[in-house]
Each structure stands twice: as structure tokens, then as C-alpha cells.
Amino acid sequence: MHRVVALALPDVVAFDLSVPAQVFGRYQGPYVFEACGPRAGCVQTTTGFAVEVARGLEALAEADTVIVPGFDPPSWELSGTVLEALRAAHARGARVGSICTGAFALAAAGLLDGRRATTHWAYARRLARMYPKVEVDAGVLYVDEGDIVTSAGVAAGIDLCLHLVRRDVGAEAANAIARQIVVAPHRDGGQAQFVDAPLPVADERGLAATRAWAMDRLREPLTVAAMAHHAGCSERTFARRFRAETGTTPLQWLLRERVLHARRLLEATDLPVEDVACEAGFGTAASLRQHFRRSTATSPLAYRRSFRGRAPA
């Protein structure tokens, strides 16, 4: 069994604490979940109520994965015993992660020095200013450094925890949990935390039907002209409306969806890379490798080795 321990620091964000509890605590798989605090007893949350934890920092000594949920304010001085417990868990071989402002605890313990990490975009500058040895990336949902993982705020913690399940057990298990908690099965860690352009109110003129139509035809040589024709408008109007709804261009969206489809095929099937390239609409294995590496910083075969887990063939 894989023991996941969430360290609830004073003024913990209740939602952040509930995310690993929901993902790892309710999944009937290899995980055992518990929450602890700096000491056993009540831990105050940011939302006006307290949670009670049965154990203190000694729980970290038994953890295979330690997750620090967000807490407020992230600028306070954490006790030396908390920081030492985090360092000891990591030195022992535990995977250590954070959700939202929990990254401040990892940074204070020195675990993020020389590493890339993220936090809620509103606190990213403060994290970079307080801990200049950390490479803070405010524009992503989560960062996986292997033994250290960090996520952006609130809902990005769900993405991170599902990502860890995918790493540990496989895509099918992560998808099953996502269905249970009614969230998207996968959002790429490199996806932006927010879209600069506000999304319009959905109406009958939206392009959701065209996107769904394109999703069903990813293996075909789709063009912007074909998508615009399906939407019943000119290419220029289509491109403008598409960016307003999604925050990206039609071609960028299409490439992203094809890479995501290729990832699903690599995780859940034994198809050769050449066949994955055709099914995802890249045509050739060389084209798939080019776009796949640009999107994921790895090759299709390396990705399959890392993320197959126990996914069925």
C-alpha cells in the first residue's frame, strides 16, 4: 500500500485539504490516506471552521507521499520542527508535493532550491521574491519534478492528484476517479492557469458543436477552412470567435487535442507509434514525435514507459 499523508498547517485551505482526501482516500486502490498537523488536535482553516487530525508530524515518517495543502498567509515563519519533518521525509525517499500556497512550506524547507515549481498565480511573485533559488513558473497548472511536485491554486490540486494516480497506477484508474468526482479526466500540467480573454456567455452561436465535430475527426486532415465551413462562417470570423471562446487559435487547439489523443492511445493501447500518429491525425511518426516533444518535453515511447502503469492493453 502507498501511504499518502496531507500536512494541514494552521489556517489550512479546507478545499486544498479535501482534494487529496477525495482522490486518495476514497479510491479503492493501492492508497491509504491520512491527514496530520504540526501536532494532533484541531487545525484552523481559512473558512471559519477547524478540522481535527489524529496525528502530528510523526505521520510524515511513514508516508510514501507527503502533500502540503495551501495555507494562509504564506509569508509566516514556519516552525523548525515542521521544516525538518518535511526535509526528513524527502531525504528518506518520500515524494513531496504541494497544492497552491503549500509551495511556500516546501520552499522554506529548501526542497525547491534549484527546481522549477508553481503556486497560485496571485502568490507567484511573492514566492519568487522570498525564495530566489526557486524557478517559479506562474503560468502552469502543475509541475512534476519527479520526487517533488507542485500545483497552482484550488482546482489545480485536483489535476495534480489525478496526475499522480496516472503515474502510479495508470490512466484508467485516474479516469475512473475523475468520473466519480465529476471532473475532466486530464488537464495537461503545462496548460495556462487562466485565459486572459474573458469567455463569452454560451449561446446558440457558440462553436462547441464545431469543436465536437472536429474531435470526432482528429485522424482526418482537418483545416481551419473545413472547421469554418462547418460553423457556417468565414475563416476570419471563425478564427476571431474561436479565440474569444477558447483563448487560443484553431490550429493550436487542434494540435493540443491531437497530442492529448496521442497520449491517451500511448497510455491505454499497445499500438505502434506509427499507428498512434495516424489515429491522432499527425500522419507520420516523425510529425508526432516533433509535436509531442514540443508539448510534453519527452518522446512518445518515453511517455508510454512512464505513464502506462497498469492501464490495460
C-alpha positions, -999 to +999 in steps of 0.1 A: +000+000+000+011+036-008+006+059+022-004+095+013-002+120+042-015+155+039+001+180+063-025+205+074-007+236+086-026+263+107-050+283+085-051+255+060-073+260+029-101+234+035-107+228-002-070+221-008-070+196+021-101+179+008-087+173-027-061+146-017-086+132+008-111+127-020-087+114-046-065+091-025-088+085+004-119+072-014-102+054-042-103+016-037-067+010-049-032+010-035-035+041-014-040+047+023-047+084+032-045+103+064-042+139+074-018+152+101-009+185+116+021+200+134+005+182+164-026+161+169-058+180+175-077+209+159-063+228+129-080+261+120-090+265+083-093+297+063-131+293+061-141+297+097-141+261+110-115+237+123-106+202+113-093+176+138-063+154+130-054+124+149-016+126+145+012+150+144+044+152+124+053+116+133+029+106+105+053+121+079+079+094+089+056+067+075+045+085+043+053+074+008+038+107-005+035+139+015+012+167+003+011+202+018-022+219+011-024+257+008-024+278+039-028+315+047-009+337+049+020+320+031+046+345+044+047+335+081+076+318+097+070+281+099+084+262+129+117+245+126+101+212+135+077+213+106+105+222+081+128+195+095+100+169+092+095+178+056+132+176+049+135+142+067+105+128+047+121+138+014+156+126+024+140+092+034+126+089-002+091+101+002+076+120-027+067+155-015+042+178-031+021+210-026-012+225-036-014+263-040+004+282-013+017+249+002+047+256-020+058+282+005+064+254+030+084+233+006+104+264-004+111+273+033+124+237+038+148+242+009+132+214-011+125+237-041+160+252-044+173+249-079+140+234-090+110+245-112+078+250-092+045+267-093+018+281-070-013+302-073-006+329-098-016+356-072+013+345-049+039+336-076+058+369-073+059+367-036+073+331-037+100+342-062+109+372-041+111+353-009+129+323-023+151+334-053+167+299-057+133+286-068+124+288-105+088+299-102+065+292-132+033+311-126+018+301-160+011+264-155-013+241-136+013+219-120+050+210-122+063+174-119+099+172-109+097+135-101+103+134-063+089+170-059+055+181-073+037+214-070+004+228-083-013+261-088-043+271-067-076+254-058-088+232-086-053+227-100-047+205-069-072+180-084-052+179-117-020+173-097-035+144-077-050+128-107-017+131-125+000+113-096-026+085-098-018+083-136+019+080-127+014+054-100-015+032-113-023+042-149-047+063-169-078+040-164-076+044-127-072+082-129-101+084-154-123+063-130-116+087-101-123+117-124-157+103-134-165+097-097-157+132-087-172+147-119-141+165-133-122+165-165-101+133-166-069+151-176-056+186-179-021+190-190+003+204-164+016+230-189-019+244-195-023+280-185-038+288-151-062+312-167-072+327-201-066+364-205-097+369-226-130+366-208-152+337-220-185+348-236-218+335-223-227+304-242-254+308-267-267+291-298-240+307-319-212+291-299-186+269-316-189+239-292-207+219-319-178+225-344-152+216-318-171+183-311-173+177-348-135+182-351-128+159-321-146+131-339-124+136-369-089+141-354-074+114-377-086+133-408-066+162-424-087+189-408-082+225-419-094+258-405-113+262-437-132+230-431-139+239-395-151+274-405-174+258-432-189+235-406-195+266-383-211+284-413-189+315-413-158+329-429-123+318-418-116+352-404-148+353-384-143+317-373-108+324-360-119+355-341-149+337-325-128+307-317-101+327-299-128+345-279-143+312-267-112+292-261-083+317-256-063+301-284-063+297-322-080+269-341-047+253-352-032+255-317-063+239-303-063+212-329-026+204-322-033+202-285-063+179-289-043+156-312-014+154-287-039+146-259-055+119-280-020+105-288-013+105-251-044+085-243-035+060-270+000+056-257-013+051-222-041+027-229-031+007-260-002-012-275-005+005-308+029+012-325+039+048-326+033+049-364-004+038-358-008+063-329+004+090-353-022+081-378-050+078-353-042+112-338-040+129-372-003+135-374+002+113-404+037+102-397+056+091-367+082+119-373+054+145-372+040+130-340+074+130-323+080+166-332+048+180-319+047+155-289+082+166-277+073+203-281+042+198-260+055+173-233+093+177-235+096+139-240+092+113-267+061+091-273+080+059-263+094+075-231+059+089-223+044+054-227+070+038-204+063+065-177+026+065-179+014+031-189+012+020-152-014-007-151-035+006-179-050-023-199-038-030-234 
